[in-house]
Amino acid sequence: MTRTGRLLIVTPHPSGALPADVLHDMLGAEMFDSGAREALLRRVFLDGDPFTDLIFHRPGARHVQAPWSRFTVDLNRDRDDREDNGVVKLTTFDRQALYPEGFTLTGEAREARLRRAWDPFHALLDAEAREAALVVVGHAMAPTGPALGPDQGTPRPALCLMTGTAAEPTVPEALWAPLQQAAVQAFAPVLTGSAIQGVTVGVPWTTDTISRRLSRAGTPAFGLEVNSGLYLDGGQPRDGVLRDLNAAFIHFADAALALIG
């Protein structure tokens, strides 16, 4: 196996797709109305991590990519997480309802979703992680903290590394500063001249849930958040910036893999 083949890249939120039963739960008969359906699908796509499948693509690496929107099931949550922002969400991150007034998701329907979406994704993830030396989980974050988040209204950095906590690091704590410096160097061409700056460790989030689970099983892992304000303009992608972000990520991923040893 090549060295690059020992890198596993996970993108749990790039999809804007919803299965028909979830579409029906959200829209009812309006699921057959093209305008209503397309508006909903665009809404959940942009409230996910749009285009992270492109940003975090490293040719030759292993990839596990979610096929469904995070508003079907959020794969970067523990299976039993029942919080507002847990594994099955009833609102967007701005707390806008996704379902009609009075809708109730039964325990049976919830379990069916998890069995169909969460279980096979994590089974594949576990199988791929057994062959990996390092896992990078790729995300995008809104430019400022939304209503459903820990940092409401606070401007966010360009990049955030989620490497765990001192009590439970998902990669060795001695590598946090070198990883941060590698990200600063790799992404400098993208950030030069941008109004969005800064590469943080643990701000606004310390821990990526997938990374924590995999690290507990013995595979070093961390999450990387990219500020969507770098590459989205009114919901539309800036193609050149997407290309530059991907090139920067490739350099960073290779450096991170070298640091793991």
ABEGO torsion letter per residue (X at the ends): XBAAAABBBBBAAABABBBAAAAAAAAEAAAABAAAAAAAAAAAAAABBBGAAAAABBBGBBBBBBABBAAABBAABBAABABAABABBABBAAGBBABBBGBBBBAAAAAAAAAAAAAAAAAAAAAAAAABABBBBBBBBBABBBABBABBGBBBBABBBBAEBAABBABBAAAAAAAAAAAAAAAAAAABGBABBEBBBGOABABBAAAAAAAAAGBBBBBBBBBAAAABBGGBBBAAAAAAAAAAAAAAAAAAAAAAX
